[in-house]
Amino acid sequence: AQQLYRLVNSSREMEMEMELQAKLRNLLVMAAADGSLTEREISFLTDRRERWGIPEDAFADLIRYAISDVAELEIPESHQERVEMLQDLLRMMAADGDLAEVEKQLFATASVAMNISDNQLKEIIDSVL
């Protein structure tokens, strides 16, 4: 029973780490969308990496993915996770003080793909900015 408990607990921890890596990967994709990473964006992303306990080697892999030609946002399944993702993306977009057109387009595309209504989107934006 003890071994089973440890195995289940370990699986939950791995699942949570993967979810946090997916969140960070999405932030990196948004940050890299305009073709550059500013010092303020890097600082924001590094803070998130440290806060979420993501190892530096995994962070490096996520950066490589974000600047690749195949990089894309991963849409979460639940509505709450989608709202949180959009809030995180807004914070990422605002981190460098410059809302690039390509970032706005990526954000708009993501919100449409998530079936977020105009009213919900306004509430999300108001909650962050």
C-alpha positions in Angstrom: 0.0 0.0 0.0 2.9 2.4 0.8 4.5 1.7 -2.5 1.2 2.3 -4.4 0.7 5.6 -2.5 4.3 6.7 -3.4 3.7 5.8 -7.1 0.4 7.7 -7.3 2.0 10.7 -5.5 5.0 10.6 -7.9 2.6 10.4 -10.9 0.7 13.5 -9.7 3.9 15.4 -9.2 5.1 14.5 -12.7 1.7 15.6 -14.1 1.8 18.9 -12.3 5.4 19.6 -13.5 4.3 18.8 -17.1 1.4 21.3 -16.7 3.7 24.0 -15.4 6.1 23.3 -18.3 3.2 23.7 -20.8 2.3 27.0 -19.2 5.8 28.3 -19.4 6.2 27.0 -23.0 3.0 29.0 -23.9 4.5 32.1 -22.3 7.8 31.6 -24.2 5.9 31.2 -27.5 4.1 34.5 -26.9 7.3 36.2 -25.9 9.1 35.0 -29.0 6.3 35.8 -31.3 7.6 39.2 -32.2 11.0 37.8 -33.1 12.9 38.9 -30.0 13.1 38.4 -26.2 13.7 41.7 -24.3 15.5 41.8 -20.9 12.2 42.5 -19.2 10.6 39.5 -20.9 13.5 37.2 -19.9 13.3 38.5 -16.3 9.5 37.7 -16.3 10.1 34.2 -17.7 13.0 33.5 -15.4 10.8 34.5 -12.4 8.1 32.1 -13.6 10.6 29.3 -14.1 11.9 29.7 -10.6 8.5 30.1 -9.0 7.2 27.0 -10.7 10.4 25.0 -10.0 11.2 24.2 -13.6 14.8 23.0 -14.0 17.2 25.1 -16.1 17.7 22.3 -18.7 14.0 22.0 -19.2 13.8 25.8 -19.5 16.5 25.7 -22.2 14.5 23.0 -24.1 11.3 25.2 -23.9 13.2 28.2 -25.2 14.5 26.1 -28.2 10.9 25.1 -28.9 9.5 28.6 -28.6 11.9 30.0 -31.2 11.5 27.1 -33.6 9.4 27.2 -36.7 7.0 24.7 -35.3 6.2 26.6 -32.1 2.5 26.9 -31.2 0.3 27.6 -28.2 -1.1 24.6 -26.5 -4.8 25.2 -25.6 -5.8 23.9 -22.1 -8.9 21.7 -21.8 -10.8 23.4 -18.9 -12.3 26.8 -19.0 -10.5 27.9 -15.8 -7.1 26.9 -17.3 -7.9 28.8 -20.5 -8.8 31.9 -18.5 -5.5 31.5 -16.5 -3.6 31.0 -19.7 -5.0 34.2 -21.3 -4.2 36.1 -18.1 -0.6 34.8 -18.2 -0.3 35.7 -21.9 -1.5 39.2 -21.2 1.1 39.6 -18.4 3.8 38.2 -20.8 2.7 40.6 -23.5 2.9 43.6 -21.2 6.2 42.6 -19.6 8.3 44.6 -22.1 5.9 47.5 -22.2 5.3 47.1 -25.9 2.3 45.2 -27.3 3.5 44.0 -30.6 1.0 43.5 -33.4 2.0 39.9 -33.8 1.5 39.3 -30.1 -2.0 40.8 -30.3 -2.9 38.6 -33.2 -1.6 35.5 -31.4 -3.6 36.4 -28.3 -6.8 37.1 -30.4 -6.3 33.8 -32.2 -5.9 31.9 -28.9 -9.0 33.4 -27.4 -11.1 32.5 -30.4 -9.7 29.0 -30.4 -10.7 28.7 -26.7 -14.3 29.9 -27.4 -13.9 32.8 -25.1 -16.8 35.3 -25.5 -16.2 39.0 -26.0 -17.6 39.7 -22.5 -15.4 37.1 -20.9 -12.4 38.4 -22.8 -13.1 42.0 -21.6 -13.3 40.7 -18.0 -10.0 38.8 -18.4 -8.3 41.9 -19.8 -9.7 44.1 -17.1 -8.5 41.7 -14.4 -4.9 41.9 -15.6 -4.4 45.4 -17.1 
